[in-house]
Each structure stands twice: as C-alpha cells, then as structure tokens.
Amino acid sequence: MHRLFAAIPPPDPVLDALIDTTDGIDGARWQGEDQLHLTLRFIGEVERPLANELAEALAEVQAPSFNLQVAGTGHFERKGRPHSVWARVLPSAGLDLLHGRVERACQAIGLPRETRKFVPHVTLARLSGGAGLIAPWLADTGTLQVPEWRVEGFTLYESHLGKAGALYQPVVDYPLGESDTAAVPVSRTGR
C-alpha cells in the first residue's frame, strides 16, 4: 500500500520564514522543514496499480503557474480541542483552479470525492491533549506575512508513518504552465 497526497512545496525563503514560527507552544509536535507543504488533495492508502494510475492522471493536469502568499496563522479543532496550528495561505484563483483539476483527476480514476472543505494552509504543528495554550502563539504569529512566491508545479508525495512521525517522500513533480511539459520522477534521495 502507498499512502499518498498531492501538495505544493514552498520554496526555501518561505520555508525559512515558516520555520521561524515553530516555537512557543509547549508539547507541540512541530513540523520539520521537509514536512511543510500545502496539501492539494490527501489520497490515502492505495494499492500500487491505483497509485500508478493516479501518477498518470496527475500528469494530465494542466494549469497555469500562479502566485501564492502566506499571511497569518490559525488552528483546527476536533471536539472543541485544538489539534493543529497552521499558516494561512491567502485566496488565489490559480490555486482554486489547480485544486479543482487535481480533484477531478482523482475522481477520474475512481477515488471518492473529497468531502472536506478546501482550506489552503501549511500545517506547522500537531497538538496532543497535553499541548500548552495556543492563544499566545496565535497572537504572536497572527500578523505573519511571507513574501509572495510563484508556484511553478506541484508534487505527489508518499507518506511513511513511523514512531518519530511522518516522513514525506516526493515521488513525482508536475510542472505547471506550458502544456508540453512532462512529469518528472523525483530521485529517491529527496530534495
């Protein structure tokens, strides 16, 4: 089985700015630089034949490159308790278009439609019941503003779960822009 998701990896200057926010909540499991991304579609566990079909379907996704910007922070709750904190990604017509086309590619190969609302963000930390208060961190990081960047592509990742957390391995990079571009398998050595 392959645990997959499609995402946009931020460039190094954006990663550096995001890493600078990863402190200030006791007991938080902060994401490492290689774990920071904007998820377009979580696919979940699939067998190899479907994983190969997905890789091929995503290679057919055509969308123009576009600009994105991170500004501000927030959190998600489950049963009234915060379970993650994140950096907000500002609304973008280009992102909405890409997200829709990735979703359609997933449905075209038989994956069920994603029912959760798409909330563009970069997860910064996961929180357990023992994590400290998040309000001071949200107040300190609420004005976070990272320079805009140009999104030139997206990546299919495989997630390997372990005791130390998840390891995200890039599998295929998909360029945006010109229609004659081709998907590029990523070397197993990472980025």
KOLDOSE-178505 format. One line per 4 residues: number of its first residue (from 1); for each residue x, y, z of N, C-alpha, C. Coordinates in pm, whole numbers, plus 50000, padded with zeros to 5 digits. Atoms other than C-alpha are relative to their C-alpha. Layout:
<kolvexs>
NUM	X/Y/Z/X/Y/Z/X/Y/Z ~ ...
</kolvexs>
This chain:
<kolvexs>
1	50085/49880/50000/50000/50000/50000/50088/50125/50000 ~ 49930/49872/50007/50106/50355/49928/49907/50107/50057 ~ 50078/49892/49938/49985/50646/50145/50042/50129/49930 ~ 49963/49893/50091/49975/50939/49903/49924/50130/50025
5	50069/49872/50004/49892/51307/49882/50068/50088/49895 ~ 49947/49902/50096/49938/51585/49625/50010/50133/50073 ~ 49977/49877/49924/50084/51910/49753/50093/50095/49925 ~ 49908/49898/50052/50271/52230/49674/50109/50021/50105
9	49891/49973/49906/50615/52251/49839/50041/50147/49990 ~ 49957/49860/50006/50706/52609/49935/50151/50009/49969 ~ 49856/49980/50025/51044/52749/49820/50074/50030/50131 ~ 49917/49984/49880/51333/52786/50065/49975/50128/50080
13	50024/49880/49919/51271/53153/50163/49870/49992/50081 ~ 50127/50017/49930/50911/53066/50256/50016/49898/50112 ~ 49974/50100/49895/51023/52755/50444/50073/50063/50118 ~ 49923/49935/49893/51274/52965/50640/49909/50086/50087
17	50091/49914/49924/51003/53215/50741/49904/49917/50083 ~ 50093/50086/49926/50767/52934/50844/50071/49932/50117 ~ 49924/50065/49893/51034/52753/51046/50023/50097/50116 ~ 49980/49899/49895/51093/53080/51235/49881/50011/50095
21	50118/49992/49914/50738/53047/51377/49983/49875/50087 ~ 50024/50131/49938/50782/52690/51505/50062/49991/50139 ~ 49959/50001/49860/50828/52757/51874/49892/50075/50078 ~ 50090/49920/49918/50615/52879/52161/49875/49930/50048
25	50113/50077/49945/50360/52604/52231/50059/49875/50065 ~ 49946/50116/49928/50462/52356/52499/49934/49871/49951 ~ 50052/50131/50037/50424/51995/52388/49955/49986/49856 ~ 50039/50008/50142/50358/52078/52022/50101/49914/49924
29	49912/50077/50088/50499/51841/51759/50018/50082/49872 ~ 49976/49908/50111/50645/52098/51522/50046/49923/49877 ~ 49962/50061/50126/50682/52002/51158/50141/50045/49962 ~ 49868/49965/50051/51032/51991/51013/49988/50064/49863
33	49999/49931/50129/51129/52182/50701/49953/49908/49887 ~ 50036/50094/50106/51084/51868/50487/49855/49951/50013 ~ 50141/50039/49981/50727/51826/50620/49903/50114/49966 ~ 50085/49884/50025/50597/52174/50531/49955/50003/49855
37	50058/50000/50134/50364/52183/50230/49855/50047/50008 ~ 50142/49965/50011/50023/52299/50112/49933/49881/49930 ~ 50066/50118/50057/49809/51988/50058/49890/50042/49903 ~ 50106/49981/50100/49601/51996/49740/49894/49892/50014
41	50094/50113/49988/49447/51652/49793/50068/49887/50075 ~ 49955/50120/49930/49502/51379/50051/49932/49882/49934 ~ 50054/50116/50069/49459/51048/49872/49981/49884/50096 ~ 50007/50112/49906/49528/50799/50150/50069/49878/49944
45	49933/50124/50037/49632/50437/50114/49937/49938/49876 ~ 50044/50063/50124/49609/50285/49768/50100/49892/49960 ~ 49913/50106/50053/49748/49972/49603/50083/50057/49885 ~ 49909/49951/50105/50032/50010/49350/49931/50027/49866
49	50062/49968/50130/49813/49981/49035/49925/50133/50001 ~ 50073/49874/49992/49590/50267/49151/50096/50118/50020 ~ 49899/49896/49982/49895/50466/49263/50061/50038/49865 ~ 49945/49973/50133/50036/50432/48911/49899/50074/49913
53	50105/49929/50074/49702/50538/48759/49991/50145/50045 ~ 50006/49864/49945/49697/50839/48989/50116/50083/49947 ~ 49883/49927/50049/50051/50940/48889/49979/50041/49853 ~ 50026/49969/50142/49947/50922/48522/49889/50104/49986
57	50110/49903/50008/49621/51113/48580/50047/50139/50039 ~ 49949/49869/49958/49803/51392/48764/50091/50061/49894 ~ 49914/49950/50108/50047/51418/48472/49918/50070/49892 ~ 50088/49938/50100/49748/51520/48257/49942/50133/50048
61	50052/49874/49946/49657/51812/48487/50074/50117/49935 ~ 49942/49880/50059/49714/52139/48304/49941/50122/50068 ~ 50041/49875/49937/49704/52473/48481/50116/50097/49988 ~ 49892/49901/50006/49899/52797/48457/50068/50014/50136
65	49934/49967/49875/50159/52889/48716/49930/50121/50061 ~ 50070/49892/49930/50038/53141/48975/50078/50039/50124 ~ 49934/49952/49878/50143/53340/49280/49921/49958/50123 ~ 50061/50030/49871/50076/53241/49640/50068/50082/50108
69	49942/49930/49887/50128/53415/49970/49943/49945/50130 ~ 50039/50040/49865/50121/53308/50334/49986/50127/50083 ~ 50021/49885/49912/49975/53562/50577/49910/49958/50115 ~ 50078/50032/49882/49860/53492/50931/50007/49853/50036
73	50001/50137/49950/49806/53176/51131/49861/49967/50051 ~ 50127/50045/49947/49519/52971/51263/50014/49861/50059 ~ 49997/50135/49943/49422/52637/51411/49875/49923/49961 ~ 50114/50088/50019/49194/52341/51359/49968/49935/50133
77	50045/50066/49878/48988/52186/51638/49931/49870/49968 ~ 50077/50123/50006/48846/51843/51695/49937/49983/50138 ~ 50074/50014/49874/48578/51801/51963/50035/50113/50098 ~ 49977/49883/49915/48647/52152/52093/50143/50019/50046
81	49859/49988/49960/49023/52096/52136/50086/50024/49877 ~ 49911/49977/50114/49294/52237/51908/50083/49874/49971 ~ 49916/50115/50033/49471/51958/51718/50113/50036/49904 ~ 49887/49956/50081/49694/52159/51482/49997/50152/49987
85	49987/49857/50031/49823/52510/51414/50064/50009/49862 ~ 49957/49989/50138/49895/52637/51066/50020/50144/49957 ~ 49985/49870/50066/49999/52924/50843/49894/50009/49890 ~ 50109/49978/50097/49717/53067/50630/50058/50033/49863
89	49967/49967/50138/49750/53074/50252/49888/50087/49947 ~ 50101/49906/50047/49572/53373/50102/49926/49946/49878 ~ 50078/50047/50114/49294/53313/49847/50071/50028/49868 ~ 49935/49989/50130/49414/53258/49492/49916/49927/49896
93	50076/50064/50108/49218/53191/49173/50082/49888/49936 ~ 49914/50104/50057/49517/52995/49039/50003/49875/50085 ~ 50002/50114/49908/49522/52774/49348/49866/49928/49991 ~ 50131/50062/50010/49148/52714/49326/49987/49918/49872
97	50005/50072/50127/49183/52614/48960/50081/49870/50009 ~ 49916/50119/49988/49470/52374/49032/49936/49897/50092 ~ 50064/50090/49906/49291/52225/49332/49885/49926/49933 ~ 50113/50061/50069/48979/52162/49122/50044/49897/49897
101	49953/50093/50103/49176/51996/48843/50065/49876/50061 ~ 49944/50116/49930/49367/51773/49085/49887/49912/50054 ~ 50115/50075/49949/49037/51673/49246/49932/49922/49887 ~ 50062/50069/50114/48888/51589/48905/50085/49883/49952
105	49910/50109/50041/49194/51379/48816/49985/49882/50096 ~ 50019/50106/49901/49147/51183/49140/49868/49927/49977 ~ 50130/50061/50023/48779/51124/49070/49997/49920/49869 ~ 49999/50067/50131/48854/51022/48708/50054/49858/50010
109	49947/50136/49985/49045/50716/48833/49923/49920/50105 ~ 50087/50075/49909/48770/50618/49077/50015/50031/50147 ~ 49991/49962/49859/48876/50785/49400/49874/50076/50040 ~ 50120/49927/49958/48582/50915/49606/50028/50150/50008
113	49989/49854/49992/48517/51288/49602/50039/50041/50142 ~ 49961/49945/49870/48684/51481/49884/49882/50080/50055 ~ 50117/49933/49943/48404/51595/50117/50037/50115/50092 ~ 49959/49890/49913/48608/51823/50343/50023/50126/49918
117	49978/49871/50066/48616/52192/50252/50150/50025/49986 ~ 49860/49968/50026/48946/52300/50097/50034/50129/50074 ~ 49953/49885/49923/49116/52535/50346/50152/50009/49978 ~ 49857/49994/50031/49455/52635/50200/50083/50043/50120
121	49917/49973/49883/49717/52619/50475/50125/49914/49994 ~ 49880/50081/49980/50058/52487/50573/50001/49962/50148 ~ 50000/50045/49860/50044/52276/50892/50138/50022/50059 ~ 49873/49972/49932/50313/52392/51134/50024/49907/50118
125	49984/50089/49885/50246/52169/51437/49873/49921/50023 ~ 50111/50084/49955/50026/51887/51557/49998/50009/50153 ~ 50015/49981/49856/49889/51914/51910/49928/49881/50061 ~ 50068/50106/49925/49801/51644/52158/49925/50066/50116
129	50076/49947/49886/49579/51682/52463/50089/50065/50104 ~ 49908/49944/49902/49888/51767/52666/50072/50126/49954 ~ 49933/49880/50051/49994/52061/52450/49958/50123/50079 ~ 50027/49877/49928/50015/52405/52604/49900/50089/49928
133	50094/49904/50057/49798/52707/52532/50050/50050/49865 ~ 49962/49951/50132/49792/52821/52170/49973/50149/49982 ~ 50039/49860/50018/49644/53170/52222/50120/50095/49994 ~ 49884/49909/50010/49981/53342/52295/50074/49985/49867
137	49931/50023/50128/50137/53180/51987/49919/50061/49886 ~ 50084/49941/50104/49839/53280/51769/50010/50153/50001 ~ 49987/49854/49991/49868/53638/51897/50135/50046/49945 ~ 49865/49963/50048/50244/53646/51824/50016/49982/49850
141	49979/50034/50141/50214/53495/51476/49885/50046/49909 ~ 50118/49962/50077/49879/53638/51365/50028/50098/49888 ~ 49965/49903/50105/50050/53911/51161/50108/49946/49907 ~ 49901/50061/50089/50286/53667/50988/49971/50037/49856
145	50014/49969/50141/50344/53782/50632/50128/49956/49930 ~ 49887/50056/50073/50570/53587/50398/49993/50052/49857 ~ 50004/49950/50137/50673/53726/50058/49932/49901/49904 ~ 50069/50078/50102/50466/53605/49765/50101/49917/49922
149	49913/50079/50085/50610/53325/49556/49921/49946/49881 ~ 50060/50053/50124/50546/53179/49211/49995/49849/50010 ~ 50018/50145/49999/50404/52827/49208/50017/49952/49857 ~ 49967/50049/50134/50558/52651/48909/49964/49852/49983
153	50034/50141/50009/50438/52299/48992/49948/49947/50131 ~ 50042/50068/49878/50309/52050/49245/50062/49861/50001 ~ 49930/50127/49980/50427/51714/49378/49906/49895/50056 ~ 50065/50116/49939/50286/51370/49450/50097/49946/50103
157	49917/50048/49889/50420/51256/49789/49949/49866/50050 ~ 50037/50119/49924/50424/50926/49970/50034/50026/50145 ~ 49983/49980/49857/50383/50941/50346/50032/49867/50067 ~ 49960/50119/49924/50566/50687/50562/49984/50033/50148
161	50025/49973/49859/50434/50677/50919/50095/49919/50087 ~ 49909/50067/49907/50674/50595/51200/49983/50056/50140 ~ 50011/49955/49861/50719/50639/51573/50042/50146/50017 ~ 49952/49862/49991/50901/50970/51515/49912/50096/49922
165	50088/49916/50081/50617/51099/51296/50002/49957/49856 ~ 50010/50033/50142/50558/51106/50923/50122/50049/49923 ~ 49894/49963/50094/50830/51109/50661/49932/50014/49864 ~ 50063/49974/50128/50715/51266/50334/50104/49989/49890
169	49906/50024/50108/50890/51139/50024/49940/50046/49867 ~ 50050/49960/50131/50845/51322/49692/50013/49885/49902 ~ 50000/50110/50097/50753/51073/49419/50009/50054/49858 ~ 50000/49941/50134/50673/51281/49108/49973/50149/50012
173	50025/49856/50011/50699/51654/49036/49923/50026/49871 ~ 50081/49966/50116/50438/51800/48800/50012/50150/49974 ~ 49987/49857/50029/50519/52131/48631/49867/50061/49957 ~ 50116/49923/50047/50257/52397/48565/50046/50090/49887
177	49967/49904/50105/50242/52635/48274/49978/49942/49863 ~ 50008/50047/50139/50319/52509/47927/49938/49862/49993 ~ 50069/50128/50014/50109/52218/47803/50091/49888/49953 ~ 49911/50105/50049/50410/52034/47656/50101/49955/50106
181	49910/50043/49893/50584/51991/47993/49961/49860/50044 ~ 50025/50139/49959/50614/51643/48138/50030/49983/50148 ~ 49975/50031/49860/50602/51499/48487/50142/49947/50014 ~ 49862/50039/49975/50943/51436/48640/50007/49914/50125
185	49983/50081/49879/51004/51140/48873/50109/50063/50088 ~ 49905/49943/49907/51189/51256/49183/50096/49891/50043 ~ 49902/50101/49953/51510/51082/49286/49966/49960/50142 ~ 50030/50052/49867/51482/50872/49599/50080/50069/50110
189	49918/49933/49898/51736/51096/49776/49930/50121/50059 ~ 50075/49886/49942/51475/51369/49840/50040/50129/49934 ~ 49978/49869/50062/51519/51742/49786/50138/50053/50021
</kolvexs>
